[in-house]
Amino acid sequence: MAATITRHESSAVYSKVVEANGFVFTAGIVAARLDAGVAGQTEEILAEIDRLLALCGTDRSRIVSATIWLSDIRHRDAMNEAWQTWTGGRDMPTRACIEAKLAHPDMLVEIGVVAAK
């Protein structure tokens, strides 16, 4: 039996979030406000992840995996502070945190998650 796949907020290049086989996959989410600093960008990204998960009928407590890209790994502490406030130290997913060159020099953080429905 073929899996049902539902794509949301698609463009010519990607879908922002996809539902398949009982899981929800977000694209790498970046902040719109690039002047917000690491903590501000992280908070904006996490709010967008909340919105996308809700769109698919799930929430942050159901995240099973997160991948975080930082333009400079030295931003990790500031990002972690926002992350820990958002998670409240509960329902922690597996996680990778990687230094990477992001699409724009003012992008400091990008986050993608996988959540169960």
CNS distance restraints for C-alpha pairs under 8 A (distance, minus, plus):
assign (resid   3 and name CA) (resid  20 and name CA) 6.57 0.50 0.50
assign (resid   3 and name CA) (resid  21 and name CA) 5.94 0.50 0.50
assign (resid   4 and name CA) (resid  19 and name CA) 7.99 0.50 0.50
assign (resid   4 and name CA) (resid  20 and name CA) 5.95 0.50 0.50
assign (resid   4 and name CA) (resid  21 and name CA) 6.79 0.50 0.50
assign (resid   5 and name CA) (resid  18 and name CA) 7.02 0.50 0.50
assign (resid   5 and name CA) (resid  19 and name CA) 5.62 0.50 0.50
assign (resid   5 and name CA) (resid  20 and name CA) 4.68 0.50 0.50
assign (resid   5 and name CA) (resid  21 and name CA) 7.51 0.50 0.50
assign (resid   6 and name CA) (resid  18 and name CA) 5.70 0.50 0.50
assign (resid   6 and name CA) (resid  19 and name CA) 5.07 0.50 0.50
assign (resid   6 and name CA) (resid  20 and name CA) 6.68 0.50 0.50
assign (resid   7 and name CA) (resid  15 and name CA) 6.07 0.50 0.50
assign (resid   7 and name CA) (resid  16 and name CA) 7.85 0.50 0.50
assign (resid   7 and name CA) (resid  17 and name CA) 6.20 0.50 0.50
assign (resid   7 and name CA) (resid  18 and name CA) 4.50 0.50 0.50
assign (resid   7 and name CA) (resid  19 and name CA) 6.45 0.50 0.50
assign (resid   8 and name CA) (resid  15 and name CA) 5.92 0.50 0.50
assign (resid   8 and name CA) (resid  16 and name CA) 6.22 0.50 0.50
assign (resid   8 and name CA) (resid  17 and name CA) 5.41 0.50 0.50
assign (resid   8 and name CA) (resid  18 and name CA) 6.10 0.50 0.50
assign (resid   9 and name CA) (resid  15 and name CA) 5.59 0.50 0.50
assign (resid   9 and name CA) (resid  16 and name CA) 5.46 0.50 0.50
assign (resid   9 and name CA) (resid  17 and name CA) 6.96 0.50 0.50
assign (resid  10 and name CA) (resid  14 and name CA) 5.70 0.50 0.50
assign (resid  10 and name CA) (resid  15 and name CA) 3.90 0.50 0.50
assign (resid  10 and name CA) (resid  16 and name CA) 6.16 0.50 0.50
assign (resid  11 and name CA) (resid  15 and name CA) 6.14 0.50 0.50
assign (resid  14 and name CA) (resid  27 and name CA) 7.85 0.50 0.50
assign (resid  15 and name CA) (resid  27 and name CA) 7.00 0.50 0.50
assign (resid  16 and name CA) (resid  26 and name CA) 5.84 0.50 0.50
assign (resid  16 and name CA) (resid  27 and name CA) 5.14 0.50 0.50
assign (resid  16 and name CA) (resid  29 and name CA) 7.96 0.50 0.50
assign (resid  17 and name CA) (resid  24 and name CA) 6.91 0.50 0.50
assign (resid  17 and name CA) (resid  25 and name CA) 5.58 0.50 0.50
assign (resid  17 and name CA) (resid  26 and name CA) 4.31 0.50 0.50
assign (resid  17 and name CA) (resid  27 and name CA) 6.01 0.50 0.50
assign (resid  17 and name CA) (resid  52 and name CA) 6.69 0.50 0.50
assign (resid  18 and name CA) (resid  24 and name CA) 5.69 0.50 0.50
assign (resid  18 and name CA) (resid  25 and name CA) 5.23 0.50 0.50
assign (resid  18 and name CA) (resid  26 and name CA) 6.49 0.50 0.50
assign (resid  19 and name CA) (resid  23 and name CA) 5.71 0.50 0.50
assign (resid  19 and name CA) (resid  24 and name CA) 4.50 0.50 0.50
assign (resid  19 and name CA) (resid  25 and name CA) 6.42 0.50 0.50
assign (resid  19 and name CA) (resid  56 and name CA) 7.10 0.50 0.50
assign (resid  20 and name CA) (resid  24 and name CA) 6.49 0.50 0.50
assign (resid  22 and name CA) (resid 116 and name CA) 6.01 0.50 0.50
assign (resid  22 and name CA) (resid 117 and name CA) 5.29 0.50 0.50
assign (resid  23 and name CA) (resid 114 and name CA) 6.81 0.50 0.50
assign (resid  23 and name CA) (resid 115 and name CA) 5.58 0.50 0.50
assign (resid  23 and name CA) (resid 116 and name CA) 4.45 0.50 0.50
assign (resid  23 and name CA) (resid 117 and name CA) 5.43 0.50 0.50
assign (resid  24 and name CA) (resid  53 and name CA) 7.28 0.50 0.50
assign (resid  24 and name CA) (resid  56 and name CA) 7.13 0.50 0.50
assign (resid  24 and name CA) (resid 114 and name CA) 5.55 0.50 0.50
assign (resid  24 and name CA) (resid 115 and name CA) 5.04 0.50 0.50
assign (resid  24 and name CA) (resid 116 and name CA) 6.15 0.50 0.50
assign (resid  24 and name CA) (resid 117 and name CA) 6.62 0.50 0.50
assign (resid  25 and name CA) (resid 112 and name CA) 7.62 0.50 0.50
assign (resid  25 and name CA) (resid 113 and name CA) 6.03 0.50 0.50
assign (resid  25 and name CA) (resid 114 and name CA) 4.58 0.50 0.50
assign (resid  25 and name CA) (resid 115 and name CA) 6.61 0.50 0.50
assign (resid  26 and name CA) (resid  49 and name CA) 7.60 0.50 0.50
assign (resid  26 and name CA) (resid  52 and name CA) 7.58 0.50 0.50
assign (resid  26 and name CA) (resid 112 and name CA) 5.44 0.50 0.50
assign (resid  26 and name CA) (resid 113 and name CA) 5.49 0.50 0.50
assign (resid  26 and name CA) (resid 114 and name CA) 6.50 0.50 0.50
assign (resid  27 and name CA) (resid 111 and name CA) 7.96 0.50 0.50
assign (resid  27 and name CA) (resid 112 and name CA) 5.46 0.50 0.50
assign (resid  27 and name CA) (resid 113 and name CA) 7.61 0.50 0.50
assign (resid  28 and name CA) (resid 110 and name CA) 5.71 0.50 0.50
assign (resid  28 and name CA) (resid 111 and name CA) 5.06 0.50 0.50
assign (resid  28 and name CA) (resid 112 and name CA) 4.26 0.50 0.50
assign (resid  28 and name CA) (resid 113 and name CA) 7.83 0.50 0.50
assign (resid  29 and name CA) (resid  45 and name CA) 6.05 0.50 0.50
assign (resid  29 and name CA) (resid  48 and name CA) 7.67 0.50 0.50
assign (resid  29 and name CA) (resid  49 and name CA) 7.53 0.50 0.50
assign (resid  29 and name CA) (resid 110 and name CA) 5.35 0.50 0.50
assign (resid  29 and name CA) (resid 111 and name CA) 5.21 0.50 0.50
assign (resid  29 and name CA) (resid 112 and name CA) 6.00 0.50 0.50
assign (resid  30 and name CA) (resid  41 and name CA) 7.46 0.50 0.50
assign (resid  30 and name CA) (resid  45 and name CA) 5.83 0.50 0.50
assign (resid  30 and name CA) (resid 107 and name CA) 7.18 0.50 0.50
assign (resid  30 and name CA) (resid 109 and name CA) 6.56 0.50 0.50
assign (resid  30 and name CA) (resid 110 and name CA) 4.80 0.50 0.50
assign (resid  30 and name CA) (resid 111 and name CA) 6.88 0.50 0.50
assign (resid  31 and name CA) (resid  41 and name CA) 5.22 0.50 0.50
assign (resid  31 and name CA) (resid  42 and name CA) 7.38 0.50 0.50
assign (resid  31 and name CA) (resid  44 and name CA) 5.85 0.50 0.50
assign (resid  31 and name CA) (resid  45 and name CA) 5.49 0.50 0.50
assign (resid  31 and name CA) (resid 107 and name CA) 7.37 0.50 0.50
assign (resid  31 and name CA) (resid 109 and name CA) 7.88 0.50 0.50
assign (resid  31 and name CA) (resid 110 and name CA) 7.72 0.50 0.50
assign (resid  32 and name CA) (resid  41 and name CA) 7.96 0.50 0.50
assign (resid  32 and name CA) (resid  44 and name CA) 7.97 0.50 0.50
assign (resid  33 and name CA) (resid  41 and name CA) 6.81 0.50 0.50
assign (resid  34 and name CA) (resid  41 and name CA) 6.90 0.50 0.50
assign (resid  34 and name CA) (resid 106 and name CA) 5.64 0.50 0.50
assign (resid  34 and name CA) (resid 107 and name CA) 5.95 0.50 0.50
assign (resid  34 and name CA) (resid 108 and name CA) 7.90 0.50 0.50
assign (resid  35 and name CA) (resid 106 and name CA) 7.37 0.50 0.50
assign (resid  36 and name CA) (resid  40 and name CA) 4.73 0.50 0.50
assign (resid  36 and name CA) (resid  41 and name CA) 5.56 0.50 0.50
assign (resid  37 and name CA) (resid  41 and name CA) 5.94 0.50 0.50
assign (resid  37 and name CA) (resid 108 and name CA) 7.42 0.50 0.50
assign (resid  38 and name CA) (resid  42 and name CA) 6.01 0.50 0.50
assign (resid  38 and name CA) (resid  75 and name CA) 6.69 0.50 0.50
assign (resid  38 and name CA) (resid  78 and name CA) 6.23 0.50 0.50
assign (resid  38 and name CA) (resid  79 and name CA) 6.02 0.50 0.50
assign (resid  38 and name CA) (resid 108 and name CA) 5.92 0.50 0.50
assign (resid  38 and name CA) (resid 109 and name CA) 6.76 0.50 0.50
assign (resid  39 and name CA) (resid  43 and name CA) 6.13 0.50 0.50
assign (resid  39 and name CA) (resid  78 and name CA) 5.55 0.50 0.50
assign (resid  39 and name CA) (resid  79 and name CA) 5.47 0.50 0.50
assign (resid  39 and name CA) (resid  81 and name CA) 7.44 0.50 0.50
assign (resid  39 and name CA) (resid  82 and name CA) 5.75 0.50 0.50
assign (resid  40 and name CA) (resid  44 and name CA) 6.23 0.50 0.50
assign (resid  41 and name CA) (resid  45 and name CA) 6.14 0.50 0.50
assign (resid  41 and name CA) (resid 108 and name CA) 7.33 0.50 0.50
assign (resid  41 and name CA) (resid 109 and name CA) 6.83 0.50 0.50
assign (resid  42 and name CA) (resid  46 and name CA) 6.10 0.50 0.50
assign (resid  42 and name CA) (resid  79 and name CA) 6.10 0.50 0.50
assign (resid  42 and name CA) (resid  82 and name CA) 6.38 0.50 0.50
assign (resid  42 and name CA) (resid  83 and name CA) 7.37 0.50 0.50
assign (resid  42 and name CA) (resid 109 and name CA) 6.57 0.50 0.50
assign (resid  42 and name CA) (resid 110 and name CA) 7.88 0.50 0.50
assign (resid  43 and name CA) (resid  47 and name CA) 6.22 0.50 0.50
assign (resid  43 and name CA) (resid  82 and name CA) 6.10 0.50 0.50
assign (resid  43 and name CA) (resid  83 and name CA) 7.74 0.50 0.50
assign (resid  43 and name CA) (resid  86 and name CA) 7.89 0.50 0.50
assign (resid  44 and name CA) (resid  48 and name CA) 6.33 0.50 0.50
assign (resid  45 and name CA) (resid  49 and name CA) 6.22 0.50 0.50
assign (resid  45 and name CA) (resid 110 and name CA) 7.52 0.50 0.50
assign (resid  45 and name CA) (resid 111 and name CA) 7.11 0.50 0.50
assign (resid  46 and name CA) (resid  50 and name CA) 6.20 0.50 0.50
assign (resid  46 and name CA) (resid  83 and name CA) 7.90 0.50 0.50
assign (resid  46 and name CA) (resid  86 and name CA) 7.40 0.50 0.50
assign (resid  47 and name CA) (resid  51 and name CA) 6.36 0.50 0.50
assign (resid  48 and name CA) (resid  52 and name CA) 6.20 0.50 0.50
assign (resid  49 and name CA) (resid  53 and name CA) 6.04 0.50 0.50
assign (resid  49 and name CA) (resid 113 and name CA) 7.98 0.50 0.50
assign (resid  50 and name CA) (resid  54 and name CA) 6.15 0.50 0.50
assign (resid  50 and name CA) (resid  59 and name CA) 6.34 0.50 0.50
assign (resid  50 and name CA) (resid  60 and name CA) 6.49 0.50 0.50
assign (resid  51 and name CA) (resid  55 and name CA) 6.20 0.50 0.50
assign (resid  52 and name CA) (resid  56 and name CA) 6.60 0.50 0.50
assign (resid  53 and name CA) (resid  57 and name CA) 6.33 0.50 0.50
assign (resid  53 and name CA) (resid  58 and name CA) 5.14 0.50 0.50
assign (resid  53 and name CA) (resid  59 and name CA) 5.21 0.50 0.50
assign (resid  53 and name CA) (resid  60 and name CA) 7.23 0.50 0.50
assign (resid  53 and name CA) (resid 115 and name CA) 7.82 0.50 0.50
assign (resid  54 and name CA) (resid  58 and name CA) 5.26 0.50 0.50
assign (resid  54 and name CA) (resid  59 and name CA) 5.82 0.50 0.50
assign (resid  56 and name CA) (resid 117 and name CA) 7.59 0.50 0.50
assign (resid  57 and name CA) (resid 117 and name CA) 6.58 0.50 0.50
assign (resid  58 and name CA) (resid  62 and name CA) 6.71 0.50 0.50
assign (resid  58 and name CA) (resid 115 and name CA) 7.50 0.50 0.50
assign (resid  58 and name CA) (resid 116 and name CA) 7.21 0.50 0.50
assign (resid  58 and name CA) (resid 117 and name CA) 5.26 0.50 0.50
assign (resid  59 and name CA) (resid  63 and name CA) 7.26 0.50 0.50
assign (resid  59 and name CA) (resid 115 and name CA) 7.70 0.50 0.50
assign (resid  60 and name CA) (resid  87 and name CA) 7.64 0.50 0.50
assign (resid  60 and name CA) (resid 115 and name CA) 7.51 0.50 0.50
assign (resid  61 and name CA) (resid  90 and name CA) 7.57 0.50 0.50
assign (resid  61 and name CA) (resid  91 and name CA) 5.41 0.50 0.50
assign (resid  61 and name CA) (resid  92 and name CA) 7.88 0.50 0.50
assign (resid  62 and name CA) (resid  91 and name CA) 7.39 0.50 0.50
assign (resid  62 and name CA) (resid 115 and name CA) 5.21 0.50 0.50
assign (resid  62 and name CA) (resid 116 and name CA) 5.34 0.50 0.50
assign (resid  62 and name CA) (resid 117 and name CA) 7.09 0.50 0.50
assign (resid  63 and name CA) (resid  91 and name CA) 7.74 0.50 0.50
assign (resid  63 and name CA) (resid  92 and name CA) 7.71 0.50 0.50
assign (resid  63 and name CA) (resid  93 and name CA) 5.81 0.50 0.50
assign (resid  63 and name CA) (resid 113 and name CA) 6.69 0.50 0.50
assign (resid  63 and name CA) (resid 114 and name CA) 5.72 0.50 0.50
assign (resid  63 and name CA) (resid 115 and name CA) 3.85 0.50 0.50
assign (resid  63 and name CA) (resid 116 and name CA) 6.32 0.50 0.50
assign (resid  64 and name CA) (resid  92 and name CA) 7.69 0.50 0.50
assign (resid  64 and name CA) (resid  93 and name CA) 4.53 0.50 0.50
assign (resid  64 and name CA) (resid  94 and name CA) 6.16 0.50 0.50
assign (resid  64 and name CA) (resid 113 and name CA) 7.66 0.50 0.50
assign (resid  64 and name CA) (resid 114 and name CA) 5.85 0.50 0.50
assign (resid  64 and name CA) (resid 115 and name CA) 5.28 0.50 0.50
assign (resid  64 and name CA) (resid 116 and name CA) 6.86 0.50 0.50
assign (resid  65 and name CA) (resid  93 and name CA) 4.93 0.50 0.50
assign (resid  65 and name CA) (resid  94 and name CA) 4.68 0.50 0.50
assign (resid  65 and name CA) (resid  95 and name CA) 5.66 0.50 0.50
assign (resid  65 and name CA) (resid 113 and name CA) 5.65 0.50 0.50
assign (resid  65 and name CA) (resid 114 and name CA) 5.21 0.50 0.50
assign (resid  65 and name CA) (resid 115 and name CA) 6.97 0.50 0.50
assign (resid  66 and name CA) (resid  93 and name CA) 6.58 0.50 0.50
assign (resid  66 and name CA) (resid  94 and name CA) 6.28 0.50 0.50
assign (resid  66 and name CA) (resid  95 and name CA) 4.72 0.50 0.50
assign (resid  66 and name CA) (resid  96 and name CA) 6.50 0.50 0.50
assign (resid  66 and name CA) (resid 111 and name CA) 7.01 0.50 0.50
assign (resid  66 and name CA) (resid 112 and name CA) 5.78 0.50 0.50
assign (resid  66 and name CA) (resid 113 and name CA) 4.33 0.50 0.50
assign (resid  66 and name CA) (resid 114 and name CA) 6.45 0.50 0.50
assign (resid  67 and name CA) (resid  95 and name CA) 5.70 0.50 0.50
assign (resid  67 and name CA) (resid  96 and name CA) 4.89 0.50 0.50
assign (resid  67 and name CA) (resid  97 and name CA) 6.08 0.50 0.50
assign (resid  67 and name CA) (resid  98 and name CA) 7.79 0.50 0.50
assign (resid  67 and name CA) (resid 111 and name CA) 5.72 0.50 0.50
assign (resid  67 and name CA) (resid 112 and name CA) 5.32 0.50 0.50
assign (resid  67 and name CA) (resid 113 and name CA) 6.33 0.50 0.50
assign (resid  68 and name CA) (resid  95 and name CA) 7.54 0.50 0.50
assign (resid  68 and name CA) (resid  96 and name CA) 6.07 0.50 0.50
assign (resid  68 and name CA) (resid  97 and name CA) 4.65 0.50 0.50
assign (resid  68 and name CA) (resid  98 and name CA) 6.16 0.50 0.50
assign (resid  68 and name CA) (resid 109 and name CA) 7.05 0.50 0.50
assign (resid  68 and name CA) (resid 110 and name CA) 5.80 0.50 0.50
assign (resid  68 and name CA) (resid 111 and name CA) 4.52 0.50 0.50
assign (resid  68 and name CA) (resid 112 and name CA) 6.62 0.50 0.50
assign (resid  69 and name CA) (resid  97 and name CA) 5.85 0.50 0.50
assign (resid  69 and name CA) (resid  98 and name CA) 4.84 0.50 0.50
assign (resid  69 and name CA) (resid  99 and name CA) 5.63 0.50 0.50
assign (resid  69 and name CA) (resid 100 and name CA) 5.88 0.50 0.50
assign (resid  69 and name CA) (resid 102 and name CA) 7.86 0.50 0.50
assign (resid  69 and name CA) (resid 109 and name CA) 5.61 0.50 0.50
assign (resid  69 and name CA) (resid 110 and name CA) 5.11 0.50 0.50
assign (resid  69 and name CA) (resid 111 and name CA) 6.35 0.50 0.50
assign (resid  70 and name CA) (resid  75 and name CA) 6.85 0.50 0.50
assign (resid  70 and name CA) (resid  76 and name CA) 7.32 0.50 0.50
assign (resid  70 and name CA) (resid  97 and name CA) 7.29 0.50 0.50
assign (resid  70 and name CA) (resid  98 and name CA) 6.08 0.50 0.50
assign (resid  70 and name CA) (resid  99 and name CA) 4.77 0.50 0.50
assign (resid  70 and name CA) (resid 100 and name CA) 5.86 0.50 0.50
assign (resid  70 and name CA) (resid 101 and name CA) 7.80 0.50 0.50
assign (resid  70 and name CA) (resid 102 and name CA) 7.75 0.50 0.50
assign (resid  70 and name CA) (resid 108 and name CA) 5.67 0.50 0.50
assign (resid  70 and name CA) (resid 109 and name CA) 4.59 0.50 0.50
assign (resid  70 and name CA) (resid 110 and name CA) 6.64 0.50 0.50
assign (resid  71 and name CA) (resid  75 and name CA) 7.84 0.50 0.50
assign (resid  71 and name CA) (resid  99 and name CA) 5.61 0.50 0.50
assign (resid  71 and name CA) (resid 100 and name CA) 5.24 0.50 0.50
assign (resid  71 and name CA) (resid 101 and name CA) 5.44 0.50 0.50
assign (resid  71 and name CA) (resid 102 and name CA) 6.08 0.50 0.50
assign (resid  71 and name CA) (resid 107 and name CA) 7.10 0.50 0.50
assign (resid  71 and name CA) (resid 108 and name CA) 4.98 0.50 0.50
assign (resid  71 and name CA) (resid 109 and name CA) 6.31 0.50 0.50
assign (resid  72 and name CA) (resid  76 and name CA) 7.89 0.50 0.50
assign (resid  72 and name CA) (resid  99 and name CA) 5.62 0.50 0.50
assign (resid  72 and name CA) (resid 100 and name CA) 7.23 0.50 0.50
assign (resid  72 and name CA) (resid 108 and name CA) 7.31 0.50 0.50
assign (resid  73 and name CA) (resid  98 and name CA) 7.07 0.50 0.50
assign (resid  73 and name CA) (resid  99 and name CA) 5.15 0.50 0.50
assign (resid  75 and name CA) (resid  79 and name CA) 6.24 0.50 0.50
assign (resid  75 and name CA) (resid 108 and name CA) 7.93 0.50 0.50
assign (resid  76 and name CA) (resid  80 and name CA) 5.86 0.50 0.50
assign (resid  77 and name CA) (resid  81 and name CA) 6.19 0.50 0.50
assign (resid  78 and name CA) (resid  82 and name CA) 6.72 0.50 0.50
assign (resid  79 and name CA) (resid  83 and name CA) 6.12 0.50 0.50
assign (resid  79 and name CA) (resid 109 and name CA) 7.93 0.50 0.50
assign (resid  80 and name CA) (resid  84 and name CA) 5.87 0.50 0.50
assign (resid  81 and name CA) (resid  85 and name CA) 6.30 0.50 0.50
assign (resid  82 and name CA) (resid  86 and name CA) 6.20 0.50 0.50
assign (resid  83 and name CA) (resid  87 and name CA) 6.15 0.50 0.50
assign (resid  84 and name CA) (resid  88 and name CA) 5.61 0.50 0.50
assign (resid  84 and name CA) (resid  89 and name CA) 5.93 0.50 0.50
assign (resid  85 and name CA) (resid  89 and name CA) 7.65 0.50 0.50
assign (resid  87 and name CA) (resid  91 and name CA) 7.31 0.50 0.50
assign (resid  87 and name CA) (resid  92 and name CA) 7.21 0.50 0.50
assign (resid 101 and name CA) (resid 105 and name CA) 7.97 0.50 0.50
assign (resid 102 and name CA) (resid 107 and name CA) 6.29 0.50 0.50
assign (resid 102 and name CA) (resid 108 and name CA) 7.43 0.50 0.50
assign (resid 102 and name CA) (resid 109 and name CA) 7.87 0.50 0.50
assign (resid 102 and name CA) (resid 110 and name CA) 7.86 0.50 0.50
assign (resid 103 and name CA) (resid 107 and name CA) 7.14 0.50 0.50
